[in-house]
Amino acid sequence: MPTPDFVLDLRRHIGHAPLPLVGVTAVVIRDGRALLGRRSDNGLLTPITGIVDPGEEPADAAAREALEEADVVIRVDRLAWVHQIPRITYDNGDQSDYLDLTFRCSWVSGEPFPADGEMTEVGWYDLDALPEIDADMRARIASALQHGDTLFEGGR
Protein backbone atom coordinates (compact mmCIF):
# COMPACT_ATOMS: atom_id res chain seq x y z
CA MET A 1 0.00 0.00 0.00
CA PRO A 2 1.93 3.08 -1.19
CA THR A 3 -0.01 5.75 0.73
CA PRO A 4 -1.77 4.81 3.98
CA ASP A 5 -5.50 5.52 4.15
CA PHE A 6 -5.07 7.87 7.11
CA VAL A 7 -2.77 10.07 5.02
CA LEU A 8 -5.28 10.15 2.16
CA ASP A 9 -8.01 11.12 4.64
CA LEU A 10 -5.86 13.94 6.04
CA ARG A 11 -5.05 15.17 2.53
CA ARG A 12 -8.79 15.58 1.85
CA HIS A 13 -8.83 18.11 4.69
CA ILE A 14 -5.51 19.91 4.28
CA GLY A 15 -4.87 19.63 0.56
CA HIS A 16 -1.19 19.96 -0.37
CA ALA A 17 -0.15 21.73 2.88
CA PRO A 18 2.86 20.28 4.72
CA LEU A 19 1.93 17.17 6.65
CA PRO A 20 4.19 16.05 9.52
CA LEU A 21 4.61 12.26 9.50
CA VAL A 22 6.71 9.70 11.36
CA GLY A 23 8.61 7.34 9.11
CA VAL A 24 10.73 4.30 9.82
CA THR A 25 13.75 2.83 8.12
CA ALA A 26 14.54 -0.82 8.74
CA VAL A 27 18.21 -1.54 8.05
CA VAL A 28 18.02 -5.33 7.93
CA ILE A 29 21.34 -7.17 8.33
CA ARG A 30 22.08 -10.81 7.48
CA ASP A 31 25.57 -12.33 7.37
CA GLY A 32 27.39 -9.10 6.52
CA ARG A 33 24.80 -8.03 3.98
CA ALA A 34 22.01 -5.45 4.02
CA LEU A 35 18.54 -5.86 2.55
CA LEU A 36 17.91 -3.20 -0.10
CA GLY A 37 15.13 -2.68 -2.58
CA ARG A 38 14.62 -0.60 -5.69
CA ARG A 39 11.64 1.70 -5.17
CA SER A 40 8.97 1.52 -7.85
CA ASP A 41 8.15 5.25 -7.59
CA ASN A 42 11.62 6.74 -8.16
CA GLY A 43 13.94 3.83 -8.96
CA LEU A 44 16.25 4.51 -6.00
CA LEU A 45 17.87 1.70 -4.04
CA THR A 46 17.01 1.97 -0.33
CA PRO A 47 16.56 -0.02 2.86
CA ILE A 48 12.98 -0.83 3.83
CA THR A 49 11.05 2.36 4.69
CA GLY A 50 7.50 3.28 5.58
CA ILE A 51 5.08 5.40 7.55
CA VAL A 52 4.04 4.68 11.13
CA ASP A 53 0.27 4.17 11.36
CA PRO A 54 -1.69 6.04 14.05
CA GLY A 55 -1.24 4.29 17.41
CA GLU A 56 1.43 1.93 16.04
CA GLU A 57 4.71 1.42 17.84
CA PRO A 58 7.55 2.52 15.51
CA ALA A 59 9.50 -0.74 15.92
CA ASP A 60 6.35 -2.67 15.03
CA ALA A 61 5.99 -0.47 11.93
CA ALA A 62 9.54 -1.36 10.85
CA ALA A 63 8.78 -5.07 11.19
CA ARG A 64 5.43 -4.68 9.40
CA GLU A 65 7.02 -2.80 6.50
CA ALA A 66 9.70 -5.48 6.06
CA LEU A 67 7.01 -8.14 5.85
CA GLU A 68 4.78 -6.08 3.53
CA GLU A 69 7.49 -4.85 1.17
CA ALA A 70 9.93 -7.77 1.08
CA ASP A 71 8.10 -10.71 2.71
CA VAL A 72 10.81 -11.16 5.36
CA VAL A 73 10.39 -11.55 9.09
CA ILE A 74 12.83 -9.44 11.07
CA ARG A 75 13.79 -8.72 14.65
CA VAL A 76 14.13 -5.04 15.49
CA ASP A 77 17.32 -4.83 17.51
CA ARG A 78 17.64 -1.15 18.39
CA LEU A 79 16.90 2.42 17.46
CA ALA A 80 19.97 3.70 15.60
CA TRP A 81 19.18 7.26 14.47
CA VAL A 82 16.48 9.91 14.76
CA HIS A 83 16.50 12.69 12.17
CA GLN A 84 14.27 15.13 10.36
CA ILE A 85 14.22 14.67 6.59
CA PRO A 86 14.06 17.92 4.58
CA ARG A 87 10.57 18.69 3.30
CA ILE A 88 9.51 16.54 0.36
CA THR A 89 7.22 17.91 -2.34
CA TYR A 90 5.68 15.19 -4.47
CA ASP A 91 4.80 15.48 -8.16
CA ASN A 92 1.13 16.12 -7.25
CA GLY A 93 2.10 19.05 -4.99
CA ASP A 94 1.64 17.26 -1.66
CA GLN A 95 4.26 18.26 0.92
CA SER A 96 5.45 16.07 3.78
CA ASP A 97 7.89 16.54 6.67
CA TYR A 98 9.15 13.17 7.88
CA LEU A 99 10.73 12.48 11.23
CA ASP A 100 12.65 9.30 10.43
CA LEU A 101 13.41 6.65 13.03
CA THR A 102 16.12 4.33 11.72
CA PHE A 103 16.29 0.87 13.28
CA ARG A 104 18.99 -1.76 13.10
CA CYS A 105 17.25 -5.05 12.42
CA SER A 106 18.22 -8.68 12.00
CA TRP A 107 16.81 -11.08 9.45
CA VAL A 108 14.82 -13.97 10.98
CA SER A 109 13.19 -15.77 8.04
CA GLY A 110 11.93 -15.49 4.50
CA GLU A 111 13.60 -14.95 1.14
CA PRO A 112 13.06 -11.38 -0.04
CA PHE A 113 10.95 -10.51 -3.05
CA PRO A 114 8.95 -7.38 -3.98
CA ALA A 115 5.78 -8.44 -2.17
CA ASP A 116 3.48 -5.40 -2.36
CA GLY A 117 4.67 -3.55 -5.47
CA GLU A 118 6.45 -0.72 -3.63
CA MET A 119 9.74 -2.26 -4.75
CA THR A 120 10.59 -3.61 -8.19
CA GLU A 121 13.39 -5.77 -6.77
CA VAL A 122 14.81 -6.61 -3.35
CA GLY A 123 17.93 -8.46 -2.33
CA TRP A 124 20.99 -8.75 -0.14
CA TYR A 125 23.98 -6.46 -0.75
CA ASP A 126 27.45 -6.82 0.75
CA LEU A 127 28.03 -4.09 3.32
CA ASP A 128 31.64 -3.75 2.14
CA ALA A 129 30.59 -3.10 -1.47
CA LEU A 130 27.26 -1.29 -1.43
CA PRO A 131 26.08 -0.03 -4.81
CA GLU A 132 25.32 3.65 -5.42
CA ILE A 133 22.86 4.87 -2.79
CA ASP A 134 21.92 8.47 -2.02
CA ALA A 135 23.75 10.14 0.87
CA ASP A 136 20.79 10.12 3.29
CA MET A 137 20.17 6.39 2.85
CA ARG A 138 23.90 5.68 3.18
CA ALA A 139 23.87 7.66 6.48
CA ARG A 140 20.93 5.59 7.71
CA ILE A 141 22.79 2.37 6.96
CA ALA A 142 25.97 3.69 8.59
CA SER A 143 24.07 4.67 11.73
CA ALA A 144 22.60 1.18 12.01
CA LEU A 145 26.06 -0.36 11.73
CA GLN A 146 27.51 1.73 14.57
CA HIS A 147 27.56 0.29 18.05
CA GLY A 148 26.37 2.17 21.08
CA ASP A 149 23.78 4.79 21.76
CA THR A 150 21.09 6.15 19.48
CA LEU A 151 22.29 9.00 17.29
CA PHE A 152 20.35 12.23 17.07
CA GLU A 153 20.68 14.77 14.24
CA GLY A 154 23.33 17.25 15.23
CA GLY A 155 24.97 14.83 17.62
CA ARG A 156 26.77 12.78 14.98
Secondary structure by P-SEA (a helix, b strand, c coil): ccccaaaaaaaaaccccbbbbbbbbbbcccccbbbbbbbccccccccbbbbbcccccaaaaaaaaaaaaccbbbbbccccccccccccccccbbbbbbbbbbbbbbbcbbbbccccccccbbbbbcccccccccaaaaaaaaaaaccccccccccc
